[in-house]
Amino acid sequence: MIRKIKILAPLLFLVATLSLSSQEKQDWEKIKSLKVAFITERLDLTSKEAQSFWPIYNEHQTKKEGFFRVERFEIGSEIKNLDALSEAQASELLLRMQKLEEEKQKAEKSFIEKISKTISAKKTILLMRSEEDFKRQLIKQYRQKRGNK
């Protein structure tokens, strides 16, 4: 699970960086739509499963985006000015970072518990694997696009 988080954070950073302009915001929405389609196809949810799955999944994604914003913009801006921080401020920042990691892990655990009550254990694992596959595919496409310029 920690590996998943470590992989997701840079991806979210990449996607957030790309979404700064309005065109890029449209790209972000397109990526979200592609991810939904990718997961839908991979999981092959029944209509009953989909009705309960997507609200839980979307809520979790919103939480993850909130964590990312805090990590990237609040904590990240302080890290950029690390030289200007006193030891006490750096210590407090480190505690905030640890607390955020704990909150992220708690949210991930809660999500897995909720979602595994909605879909089977196999589909829950497939969901986790599908998210990783989607990220790899997205990064691969980004690198290919960037290499062609």
Backbone as ProteinMPNN parsed JSONL, in Angstrom:
{"seq_chain_A": "MIRKIKILAPLLFLVATLSLSSQEKQDWEKIKSLKVAFITERLDLTSKEAQSFWPIYNEHQTKKEGFFRVERFEIGSEIKNLDALSEAQASELLLRMQKLEEEKQKAEKSFIEKISKTISAKKTILLMRSEEDFKRQLIKQYRQKRGNK", "coords_chain_A": {"N_chain_A": [[0.829, -1.189, 0.0], [1.967, 1.243, 0.768], [3.866, 1.461, -1.225], [2.207, 1.871, -3.347], [1.192, 4.374, -2.724], [3.531, 5.861, -2.845], [4.067, 5.721, -5.536], [1.819, 6.904, -6.602], [1.853, 9.592, -5.707], [3.966, 11.041, -7.18], [2.817, 10.786, -9.713], [0.383, 12.138, -9.45], [1.434, 14.637, -8.943], [2.651, 15.14, -11.403], [0.394, 15.181, -13.077], [-1.049, 17.266, -11.902], [0.696, 19.388, -12.357], [0.536, 19.527, -15.086], [-1.998, 20.492, -15.346], [-2.291, 23.252, -15.106], [-3.028, 25.375, -16.862], [-6.05, 26.422, -18.616], [-6.536, 24.76, -20.818], [-5.028, 22.612, -20.068], [-6.445, 21.889, -17.819], [-8.684, 20.867, -18.992], [-7.477, 18.673, -20.102], [-6.894, 17.275, -17.765], [-9.464, 16.587, -16.905], [-10.098, 14.946, -19.012], [-8.256, 12.901, -18.612], [-9.231, 11.898, -16.196], [-11.696, 10.914, -17.089], [-10.813, 8.951, -18.89], [-9.572, 7.258, -17.081], [-11.747, 6.363, -15.554], [-13.136, 4.965, -17.535], [-11.225, 3.015, -18.136], [-11.017, 1.618, -15.689], [-13.658, 0.765, -15.409], [-13.906, -0.971, -17.59], [-11.944, -2.889, -16.959], [-12.798, -3.934, -14.448], [-15.318, -4.904, -14.944], [-17.937, -4.413, -13.823], [-21.091, -5.249, -12.365], [-24.354, -3.789, -12.798], [-25.48, -3.3, -10.318], [-23.235, -3.465, -8.625], [-21.764, -1.321, -9.664], [-23.388, 0.867, -8.993], [-23.024, 1.122, -6.22], [-20.264, 1.114, -6.031], [-19.033, 3.356, -7.474], [-19.743, 5.851, -6.1], [-18.323, 5.51, -3.654], [-15.717, 5.161, -4.587], [-15.3, 7.614, -5.959], [-15.501, 9.427, -3.84], [-13.261, 8.692, -2.372], [-11.244, 9.34, -4.201], [-11.508, 12.111, -4.239], [-10.711, 12.708, -1.623], [-8.035, 11.876, -1.806], [-7.064, 13.715, -3.652], [-7.289, 16.013, -2.132], [-5.402, 15.472, -0.114], [-3.153, 15.485, -1.718], [-3.101, 18.173, -2.559], [-2.579, 19.496, -0.13], [-0.104, 18.355, 0.471], [1.448, 19.09, -1.762], [1.086, 21.912, -2.169], [0.845, 23.282, 0.342], [2.656, 22.039, 2.255], [4.728, 21.559, 0.487], [5.465, 24.153, -0.384], [6.641, 25.151, 1.895], [8.777, 23.428, 2.162], [10.289, 24.184, -0.026], [11.36, 26.518, 0.908], [13.18, 25.695, 2.796], [15.735, 26.348, 3.789], [15.26, 28.744, 5.057], [13.837, 28.073, 7.268], [13.636, 27.649, 10.786], [15.1, 25.311, 13.123], [13.12, 24.433, 14.852], [10.799, 25.065, 13.403], [11.192, 23.413, 11.208], [11.065, 20.962, 12.46], [8.394, 20.955, 13.284], [7.184, 20.996, 10.791], [8.001, 18.521, 9.833], [6.571, 16.861, 11.563], [3.973, 17.492, 10.723], [4.106, 16.44, 8.148], [4.415, 13.714, 8.708], [1.988, 13.233, 10.016], [0.208, 13.717, 7.929], [0.902, 11.613, 6.198], [0.083, 9.467, 7.793], [-2.675, 9.987, 7.863], [-3.283, 9.635, 5.162], [-2.699, 6.91, 4.844], [-4.58, 5.838, 6.619], [-6.952, 6.634, 5.363], [-6.711, 5.199, 2.989], [-6.803, 2.571, 3.925], [-9.38, 2.545, 5.033], [-10.857, 2.972, 2.702], [-10.295, 0.606, 1.254], [-11.471, -1.248, 2.932], [-14.185, -0.437, 2.783], [-14.706, -0.635, 0.015], [-14.234, -3.302, -0.517], [-16.389, -4.463, 0.601], [-18.285, -3.887, -1.145], [-17.565, -4.753, -3.692], [-16.117, -7.829, -4.878], [-13.303, -9.485, -3.25], [-11.378, -10.23, -5.113], [-11.959, -8.47, -7.219], [-11.409, -6.109, -5.918], [-8.65, -6.263, -5.543], [-7.979, -6.368, -8.224], [-8.824, -3.828, -8.953], [-6.925, -2.228, -7.612], [-4.63, -3.061, -8.95], [-5.329, -2.301, -11.521], [-5.413, 0.479, -11.317], [-2.704, 1.002, -10.973], [-1.74, 0.011, -13.422], [-2.994, 1.814, -15.151], [-1.742, 4.212, -14.408], [0.914, 3.637, -15.142], [0.578, 3.357, -17.893], [-0.291, 5.939, -18.541], [1.954, 7.497, -17.834], [3.803, 6.402, -19.613], [2.678, 7.183, -22.081], [2.845, 9.938, -21.772], [5.622, 10.304, -21.679], [6.299, 9.412, -24.241], [4.962, 11.291, -25.807], [6.239, 13.604, -24.981], [8.812, 13.024, -25.817], [8.556, 13.148, -28.534], [8.518, 15.784, -29.162]], "CA_chain_A": [[0.0, 0.0, 0.0], [2.875, 2.391, 0.812], [4.443, 1.528, -2.562], [1.166, 2.461, -4.187], [1.149, 5.794, -2.393], [4.766, 6.465, -3.348], [3.949, 5.812, -6.988], [0.725, 7.806, -6.923], [2.199, 10.992, -5.426], [4.603, 11.691, -8.342], [1.884, 10.848, -10.83], [-0.531, 13.249, -9.188], [2.227, 15.855, -9.138], [2.783, 15.308, -12.842], [-0.914, 15.547, -13.624], [-1.381, 18.602, -11.392], [1.547, 20.331, -13.055], [0.004, 19.649, -16.437], [-3.341, 21.061, -15.354], [-2.258, 24.645, -14.67], [-3.8, 26.246, -17.752], [-7.405, 25.912, -18.857], [-6.43, 23.619, -21.723], [-4.514, 21.503, -19.288], [-7.535, 21.453, -16.95], [-9.5, 19.998, -19.828], [-6.721, 17.425, -20.189], [-7.078, 16.592, -16.486], [-10.802, 15.982, -16.952], [-10.021, 13.86, -19.991], [-7.538, 11.815, -17.935], [-10.179, 11.299, -15.242], [-12.669, 10.137, -17.868], [-10.127, 7.768, -19.389], [-9.351, 6.371, -15.941], [-13.042, 5.751, -15.248], [-13.408, 3.976, -18.586], [-10.242, 1.953, -17.963], [-11.413, 0.832, -14.518], [-14.944, 0.141, -15.727], [-13.643, -2.102, -18.482], [-11.162, -3.907, -16.254], [-13.524, -4.566, -13.349], [-16.536, -5.528, -15.458], [-18.899, -4.317, -12.727], [-22.513, -5.377, -12.638], [-24.996, -2.491, -12.556], [-25.634, -3.171, -8.865], [-21.904, -3.149, -8.089], [-21.39, 0.028, -10.114], [-24.167, 1.845, -8.227], [-22.427, 1.335, -4.904], [-18.827, 1.284, -6.181], [-18.56, 4.66, -7.936], [-19.759, 6.891, -5.059], [-17.222, 5.262, -2.71], [-14.473, 5.413, -5.317], [-15.176, 9.051, -6.212], [-15.233, 10.074, -2.553], [-11.858, 8.419, -2.051], [-10.408, 10.127, -5.108], [-11.571, 13.49, -3.756], [-9.841, 12.761, -0.447], [-6.649, 11.775, -2.26], [-6.72, 15.0, -4.266], [-7.108, 16.936, -1.009], [-4.091, 15.171, 0.471], [-2.14, 15.938, -2.664], [-3.03, 19.634, -2.506], [-1.882, 19.852, 1.108], [1.286, 17.928, 0.328], [2.123, 19.829, -2.83], [1.043, 23.367, -2.092], [1.099, 23.791, 1.685], [3.918, 21.507, 2.755], [5.733, 21.749, -0.566], [5.971, 25.526, -0.409], [7.532, 25.304, 3.046], [10.0, 22.678, 1.869], [11.077, 25.003, -0.946], [12.046, 27.529, 1.715], [13.75, 24.949, 3.909], [16.874, 27.075, 4.351], [14.769, 29.855, 5.877], [13.148, 27.55, 8.445], [14.411, 27.331, 11.985], [15.04, 23.888, 13.456], [11.8, 24.197, 15.453], [9.817, 25.086, 12.316], [11.431, 22.209, 10.418], [10.56, 19.858, 13.275], [6.93, 21.03, 13.202], [6.855, 20.601, 9.424], [8.188, 17.077, 9.769], [5.418, 16.269, 12.25], [2.818, 17.64, 9.817], [4.293, 15.486, 7.055], [4.124, 12.383, 9.252], [0.553, 13.166, 10.261], [-0.436, 13.601, 6.622], [1.116, 10.237, 5.741], [-0.8, 8.612, 8.59], [-4.042, 10.222, 7.391], [-3.394, 9.01, 3.845], [-2.757, 5.461, 5.051], [-5.868, 5.547, 7.256], [-7.972, 6.787, 4.323], [-6.552, 4.08, 2.053], [-7.301, 1.375, 4.619], [-10.833, 2.687, 5.105], [-11.365, 2.787, 1.347], [-10.222, -0.811, 0.907], [-12.497, -1.936, 3.721], [-15.505, -0.116, 2.231], [-14.878, -1.1, -1.36], [-14.257, -4.765, -0.533], [-17.747, -4.876, 0.985], [-19.118, -3.558, -2.299], [-17.168, -5.669, -4.765], [-15.393, -8.986, -4.347], [-11.887, -9.301, -2.918], [-10.636, -10.315, -6.375], [-12.15, -7.22, -7.955], [-10.71, -5.062, -5.166], [-7.242, -6.387, -5.928], [-7.922, -5.983, -9.632], [-8.924, -2.365, -8.961], [-5.621, -1.692, -7.237], [-3.718, -3.35, -10.056], [-5.759, -1.504, -12.674], [-4.964, 1.853, -11.099], [-1.259, 0.998, -11.254], [-1.591, -0.151, -14.867], [-3.393, 3.069, -15.779], [-0.668, 5.18, -14.163], [2.06, 3.279, -15.994], [0.201, 3.674, -19.272], [-0.327, 7.391, -18.643], [3.34, 7.976, -17.82], [4.407, 5.968, -20.874], [2.166, 8.066, -23.134], [3.409, 11.273, -21.536], [7.031, 10.273, -22.098], [6.342, 9.304, -25.702], [4.537, 12.594, -26.33], [7.305, 14.556, -24.657], [9.967, 12.642, -26.632], [8.292, 13.489, -29.937], [8.575, 17.241, -29.374]], "C_chain_A": [[0.877, 1.259, 0.0], [3.514, 2.574, -0.551], [3.467, 2.209, -3.508], [1.105, 3.971, -3.975], [2.373, 6.506, -2.96], [4.745, 6.616, -4.861], [2.895, 6.845, -7.372], [1.105, 9.277, -6.74], [2.904, 11.658, -6.602], [3.67, 11.799, -9.54], [0.916, 12.009, -10.657], [0.184, 14.586, -9.357], [2.344, 16.164, -10.62], [1.476, 15.811, -13.44], [-1.303, 16.954, -13.167], [-0.563, 19.672, -12.094], [1.022, 20.584, -14.458], [-1.313, 20.422, -16.482], [-3.388, 22.53, -14.954], [-3.052, 25.579, -15.581], [-5.175, 25.635, -18.014], [-7.394, 24.72, -19.806], [-5.973, 22.393, -20.952], [-5.559, 21.002, -18.294], [-8.478, 20.545, -17.719], [-8.808, 18.647, -19.989], [-6.89, 16.606, -18.921], [-8.433, 15.89, -16.452], [-10.82, 14.803, -17.922], [-9.318, 12.653, -19.371], [-8.46, 11.117, -16.947], [-11.185, 10.421, -15.971], [-12.048, 8.853, -18.403], [-9.888, 6.752, -18.265], [-10.637, 5.643, -15.56], [-13.361, 4.659, -16.274], [-12.482, 2.766, -18.434], [-10.651, 1.023, -16.819], [-12.716, 0.09, -14.78], [-14.736, -1.103, -16.582], [-12.932, -3.232, -17.743], [-11.981, -4.665, -15.206], [-14.779, -5.297, -13.805], [-17.609, -5.592, -14.364], [-20.321, -4.584, -13.209], [-23.134, -4.005, -12.357], [-25.182, -2.247, -11.061], [-24.303, -2.808, -8.208], [-21.521, -1.713, -8.428], [-22.116, 1.095, -9.308], [-23.544, 2.13, -6.874], [-20.927, 1.613, -4.985], [-18.423, 2.731, -6.463], [-18.681, 5.77, -6.886], [-18.616, 6.732, -4.052], [-15.892, 5.602, -3.367], [-14.254, 6.913, -5.523], [-14.881, 9.828, -4.929], [-13.766, 9.889, -2.166], [-10.916, 9.236, -2.937], [-10.377, 11.597, -4.683], [-10.677, 13.669, -2.528], [-8.374, 12.747, -0.865], [-6.191, 13.082, -2.901], [-6.487, 16.058, -3.194], [-5.767, 16.725, -0.327], [-2.976, 15.697, -0.428], [-1.97, 17.452, -2.608], [-2.268, 20.1, -1.263], [-0.401, 19.547, 0.966], [2.045, 18.815, -0.651], [2.194, 21.325, -2.547], [1.349, 23.908, -0.698], [2.471, 23.336, 2.187], [5.035, 21.756, 1.741], [6.304, 23.146, -0.606], [6.91, 25.788, 0.764], [8.845, 24.569, 2.817], [10.891, 23.472, 0.909], [11.896, 26.048, -0.202], [12.717, 26.906, 2.939], [14.903, 25.689, 4.578], [16.435, 28.194, 5.286], [14.084, 29.373, 7.157], [14.119, 27.345, 9.604], [14.29, 25.828, 12.228], [13.669, 23.533, 14.042], [10.713, 24.169, 14.379], [9.958, 23.835, 11.45], [10.891, 20.989, 11.158], [9.035, 19.8, 13.213], [6.461, 20.603, 11.81], [6.967, 19.088, 9.264], [7.031, 16.345, 10.45], [4.162, 16.352, 11.387], [2.898, 16.638, 8.673], [3.967, 14.07, 7.521], [2.627, 12.206, 9.487], [-0.213, 12.996, 8.948], [-0.28, 12.185, 6.073], [0.207, 9.268, 6.486], [-2.251, 8.758, 8.139], [-4.27, 9.559, 6.041], [-3.517, 7.493, 3.978], [-4.093, 5.048, 5.664], [-6.997, 5.624, 6.215], [-7.912, 5.628, 3.332], [-7.098, 2.795, 2.667], [-8.826, 1.396, 4.685], [-11.47, 2.435, 3.74], [-11.393, 1.309, 0.984], [-11.275, -1.602, 1.68], [-13.886, -1.694, 3.142], [-15.715, -0.764, 0.866], [-14.946, -2.626, -1.417], [-15.584, -5.322, -0.017], [-18.713, -4.678, -0.178], [-18.848, -4.49, -3.475], [-16.35, -6.793, -4.132], [-13.939, -8.629, -4.031], [-11.042, -9.336, -4.185], [-10.752, -9.007, -7.167], [-11.476, -6.059, -7.235], [-9.23, -5.075, -5.511], [-7.058, -5.976, -7.382], [-8.022, -4.464, -9.778], [-7.563, -1.747, -8.658], [-4.603, -1.893, -8.356], [-4.056, -2.498, -11.288], [-5.341, -0.052, -12.536], [-3.475, 1.983, -11.398], [-1.016, 0.895, -12.759], [-1.935, 1.137, -15.598], [-2.3, 4.118, -15.61], [0.541, 4.905, -15.053], [1.786, 3.653, -17.448], [0.216, 5.19, -19.504], [1.087, 7.974, -18.699], [4.037, 7.616, -19.123], [3.966, 6.88, -22.02], [2.738, 9.468, -23.0], [4.855, 11.33, -22.017], [7.159, 10.196, -23.602], [5.98, 10.646, -26.337], [5.637, 13.617, -26.147], [8.543, 14.279, -25.519], [9.8, 13.023, -28.083], [8.402, 14.972, -30.21], [9.962, 17.678, -29.735]], "O_chain_A": [[0.567, 2.23, -0.69], [3.694, 3.705, -1.003], [3.854, 3.014, -4.355], [0.983, 4.741, -4.927], [2.27, 7.614, -3.488], [5.345, 7.544, -5.403], [3.06, 7.574, -8.35], [0.71, 10.118, -7.548], [2.495, 12.747, -7.005], [3.719, 12.774, -10.291], [0.661, 12.767, -11.593], [-0.397, 15.55, -9.856], [2.16, 17.305, -11.043], [1.468, 16.761, -14.222], [-1.826, 17.742, -13.954], [-1.077, 20.749, -12.395], [1.057, 21.709, -14.956], [-1.696, 20.945, -17.528], [-4.43, 23.008, -14.504], [-3.696, 26.503, -15.084], [-5.429, 24.478, -17.676], [-8.159, 23.773, -19.622], [-6.469, 21.285, -21.159], [-5.568, 19.819, -17.957], [-9.007, 19.576, -17.175], [-9.463, 17.605, -20.01], [-7.016, 15.383, -18.983], [-8.536, 14.741, -16.023], [-11.477, 13.791, -17.676], [-9.735, 11.514, -19.581], [-8.473, 9.889, -16.866], [-11.491, 9.315, -15.526], [-12.674, 7.794, -18.375], [-9.989, 5.543, -18.475], [-10.617, 4.445, -15.278], [-13.801, 3.567, -15.915], [-12.916, 1.625, -18.59], [-10.634, -0.2, -16.962], [-12.859, -1.077, -14.414], [-15.323, -2.154, -16.324], [-13.29, -4.4, -17.894], [-11.873, -5.886, -15.09], [-15.25, -6.21, -13.126], [-18.115, -6.661, -14.026], [-20.702, -4.197, -14.313], [-22.494, -3.154, -11.739], [-25.055, -1.115, -10.593], [-24.253, -1.941, -7.336], [-21.014, -0.979, -7.578], [-21.527, 2.123, -8.973], [-23.54, 3.277, -6.427], [-20.374, 2.275, -4.107], [-17.566, 3.279, -5.77], [-17.763, 6.585, -6.793], [-18.01, 7.723, -3.645], [-15.043, 6.258, -2.763], [-13.158, 7.422, -5.291], [-14.098, 10.778, -4.941], [-13.116, 10.821, -1.692], [-9.908, 9.759, -2.463], [-9.334, 12.247, -4.762], [-9.969, 14.669, -2.412], [-7.566, 13.514, -0.341], [-5.05, 13.503, -2.709], [-5.597, 16.899, -3.325], [-5.074, 17.688, 0.002], [-1.993, 16.273, 0.039], [-0.848, 17.96, -2.608], [-1.419, 20.989, -1.341], [0.45, 20.372, 1.298], [3.168, 19.236, -0.374], [3.258, 21.932, -2.675], [2.054, 24.909, -0.577], [3.332, 24.157, 2.502], [6.152, 22.119, 2.11], [7.501, 23.319, -0.836], [7.864, 26.556, 0.64], [9.905, 25.038, 3.232], [12.116, 23.431, 1.025], [12.99, 26.416, -0.631], [12.803, 27.535, 3.993], [15.033, 25.658, 5.802], [17.167, 28.552, 6.209], [13.784, 30.18, 8.037], [15.261, 26.924, 9.419], [13.467, 25.158, 11.604], [13.126, 22.464, 13.762], [9.805, 23.339, 14.439], [8.959, 23.266, 11.009], [10.322, 20.088, 10.542], [8.454, 18.72, 13.104], [5.445, 19.92, 11.679], [6.119, 18.458, 8.631], [6.57, 15.317, 9.954], [3.381, 15.403, 11.325], [1.889, 16.058, 8.274], [3.315, 13.313, 6.802], [2.067, 11.15, 9.191], [-1.167, 12.222, 8.873], [-1.234, 11.62, 5.539], [-0.37, 8.36, 5.887], [-2.976, 7.767, 8.043], [-5.331, 8.984, 5.801], [-4.339, 6.868, 3.307], [-4.671, 4.031, 5.279], [-7.888, 4.774, 6.196], [-8.949, 5.133, 2.889], [-7.78, 2.022, 1.994], [-9.481, 0.387, 4.424], [-12.498, 1.765, 3.64], [-12.393, 0.811, 0.468], [-11.895, -2.516, 1.137], [-14.68, -2.627, 3.018], [-16.758, -1.36, 0.597], [-15.639, -3.183, -2.269], [-15.869, -6.509, -0.177], [-19.814, -5.229, -0.191], [-19.765, -4.95, -4.154], [-15.944, -6.697, -2.973], [-13.42, -7.609, -4.485], [-10.096, -8.56, -4.322], [-9.767, -8.508, -7.711], [-11.017, -5.118, -7.882], [-8.629, -4.027, -5.744], [-6.082, -5.308, -7.724], [-7.366, -3.882, -10.641], [-7.108, -0.85, -9.368], [-3.816, -0.999, -8.663], [-3.163, -2.038, -11.999], [-4.957, 0.583, -13.519], [-3.04, 2.96, -12.007], [-0.178, 1.614, -13.304], [-1.255, 1.516, -16.552], [-1.968, 4.83, -16.557], [1.117, 5.821, -15.64], [2.649, 4.194, -18.139], [0.683, 5.66, -20.542], [1.374, 8.844, -19.521], [4.778, 8.427, -19.678], [4.789, 7.3, -22.833], [3.074, 10.108, -23.996], [5.262, 12.285, -22.678], [8.031, 10.841, -24.185], [6.622, 11.08, -27.293], [5.929, 14.402, -27.049], [9.244, 15.214, -25.906], [10.787, 13.204, -28.796], [8.383, 15.389, -31.369], [10.198, 18.867, -29.949]]}, "name": "protein", "num_of_chains": 1, "seq": "MIRKIKILAPLLFLVATLSLSSQEKQDWEKIKSLKVAFITERLDLTSKEAQSFWPIYNEHQTKKEGFFRVERFEIGSEIKNLDALSEAQASELLLRMQKLEEEKQKAEKSFIEKISKTISAKKTILLMRSEEDFKRQLIKQYRQKRGNK"}
